[in-house]
Amino acid sequence: MNKNELRIAYKKKRATFTQDFIEDASIAIANQLLKLDIWQKTYYHIFLSIESQKEVDTSFILSILQGKDKEIIISKSNFKDGTLTNFLLTDNTTIKINKYGIPEPEDGIEVPNKKIEVVFIPLLAFDKKGNRVGYGKGFYDQFLSSCNKDVIKIGLSFFPPEEGIVNTRKEDIALDYCVTPEKIYLF
């Protein structure tokens, strides 16, 4: 399937999820992440879940990061130019939900993209080669292209991979891992 077909299909699948399923599956994903050899890093970028889109609930991963005393980075979206500005999450960070339903920091201590070592990536679908389908705005491709080449890219998905995505582009940045409730996929 192509990206648009996958976007439509996976949004429909997620629309059927109950809050209990999302919580249980999100906890399972967080537990799978503990098996990865990534916890010696310092700077971790994580998305704050869009509840209306029934995304993976990242609050469990946030708890792990806080418990391990890691530097947590969250972003603010600029829909005019498709960029993400990244801020350190602190006790003083004020989170507001933007008009698209995305929880974002109002402002704070900006963190350069080159400092980020691990990125947890939202997605709708992914394939067996690590290609991913997001919401189609290209925020993460642009963001990841400005990070160091060795940044660890980890997708979070409720679903297993598709066989393939037919219309990937050279600008698309593939995942290093994708973590589902049942399995860790390495690419």
C-alpha positions in Angstrom: 0.0 0.0 0.0 1.0 3.6 -0.4 1.4 6.1 2.4 -2.1 7.7 1.9 -3.8 4.3 1.9 -1.9 3.3 5.0 -2.7 6.6 6.8 -6.4 6.1 6.2 -6.4 2.4 7.1 -4.4 2.9 10.4 -6.4 5.9 11.5 -9.5 3.7 11.2 -7.9 0.9 13.1 -6.8 3.2 15.9 -10.3 4.8 16.1 -11.6 1.5 17.4 -9.2 1.4 20.4 -10.6 1.7 23.9 -8.7 3.7 26.6 -8.0 0.5 28.4 -6.4 -1.1 25.3 -4.2 2.0 24.7 -3.0 2.0 28.3 -2.2 -1.7 28.4 -0.5 -1.6 25.0 1.5 1.5 25.9 2.7 -0.1 29.1 3.8 -3.2 27.1 5.7 -0.9 24.6 7.4 0.9 27.6 8.4 -2.5 29.0 9.8 -3.7 25.6 11.9 -0.5 25.5 13.6 -1.5 28.7 15.2 -4.4 26.7 17.0 -2.0 24.3 20.6 -1.0 24.9 19.9 2.7 24.8 19.8 3.7 28.5 23.4 4.9 28.7 22.6 8.0 26.7 21.7 11.4 28.2 19.4 13.3 25.8 16.1 11.7 24.8 13.5 13.3 22.6 9.9 12.1 23.1 6.6 13.2 21.7 3.7 14.0 24.0 0.7 11.9 22.9 -2.2 13.3 21.0 -5.2 11.8 22.8 -7.7 12.5 20.1 -5.5 10.5 17.6 -5.3 7.6 20.0 -1.5 7.5 19.9 0.8 5.4 22.1 0.6 6.9 25.6 4.2 8.1 26.2 3.6 9.0 29.8 5.0 5.5 30.8 8.2 6.1 28.8 8.4 9.6 30.4 8.3 7.9 33.9 11.1 5.6 32.9 13.2 8.5 31.6 12.6 10.5 34.8 13.4 7.5 36.9 16.7 7.1 35.1 17.4 10.8 35.5 17.7 11.5 31.8 17.4 14.8 30.0 14.0 14.8 28.3 13.4 16.9 25.2 9.9 17.7 23.9 9.1 19.8 20.8 6.9 22.6 19.6 5.6 22.4 16.0 5.8 25.3 13.5 3.2 24.6 10.9 4.4 27.5 8.7 7.8 25.9 7.9 7.3 22.3 9.1 10.0 22.5 11.8 10.2 21.4 15.4 11.8 23.5 18.1 13.0 21.3 20.9 12.9 22.3 24.6 14.2 20.6 27.8 11.3 19.3 29.9 11.7 20.7 33.4 9.5 21.1 36.5 8.7 24.6 35.2 7.7 23.7 31.7 4.2 24.8 30.8 2.4 22.4 28.4 -0.5 23.7 26.3 -2.5 21.8 23.7 -2.3 23.6 20.3 -5.2 23.9 17.8 -4.2 20.5 16.3 -4.5 18.8 19.7 -0.8 18.4 20.1 0.5 19.0 23.7 3.5 21.3 23.4 5.8 23.4 25.7 5.0 27.1 25.6 8.7 27.9 25.8 11.7 27.0 27.8 15.4 26.0 27.5 16.0 25.3 23.8 18.1 22.2 23.0 20.1 22.0 19.7 19.1 19.0 17.6 22.7 17.8 17.5 22.6 17.2 21.2 19.8 14.7 21.0 20.9 11.1 21.1 17.6 9.1 21.1 14.3 10.0 19.4 11.0 8.2 20.1 8.9 8.7 17.0 5.1 8.7 16.6 3.8 6.9 13.5 0.7 5.4 12.0 2.4 2.4 10.2 5.8 1.0 9.4 7.3 -1.7 7.2 9.8 -4.4 7.5 12.6 -2.1 6.2 12.0 0.5 8.9 10.1 3.0 6.6 7.4 4.8 8.5 4.1 6.6 7.8 3.3 9.6 9.9 0.6 12.2 9.4 2.2 13.5 6.2 3.6 16.9 7.2 7.2 15.8 7.2 8.1 17.3 10.6 10.1 14.3 11.8 12.0 13.8 8.5 13.1 17.4 8.6 13.9 17.2 12.3 15.8 13.9 12.0 17.8 15.1 9.1 19.2 17.9 11.3 20.3 15.5 14.1 23.6 13.7 14.3 23.9 10.8 11.9 24.2 8.3 14.8 20.9 9.5 16.6 18.9 6.4 17.5 15.5 6.5 15.9 12.8 4.4 17.6 9.2 4.2 16.3 6.4 3.3 18.6 3.5 1.3 17.2 0.5 -0.6 18.3 0.7 -2.7 15.1 3.2 -5.1 13.5 4.9 -4.0 10.3 3.5 -3.9 6.8 5.4 -5.9 4.1 6.4 -2.7 2.3 5.4 0.9 1.7 5.4 1.6 -2.1 5.9 5.3 -2.3 8.8 6.1 0.0 11.1 9.0 -1.0 14.8 9.6 -0.6 14.0 12.4 2.0 12.2 9.8 4.2 14.4 8.8 7.2 14.0 5.2 8.2 13.8 3.9 11.8 16.6 2.0 13.6 14.0 0.2 15.7 10.2 0.0 16.0 8.7 -1.2 19.3 5.3 -2.8 19.5 3.6 -4.3 22.5 4.8 -7.8 21.4 8.2 -7.3 19.8 11.2 -5.1 19.0 12.0 -4.7 15.3 15.6 -3.9 14.4 16.4 -2.5 11.0 
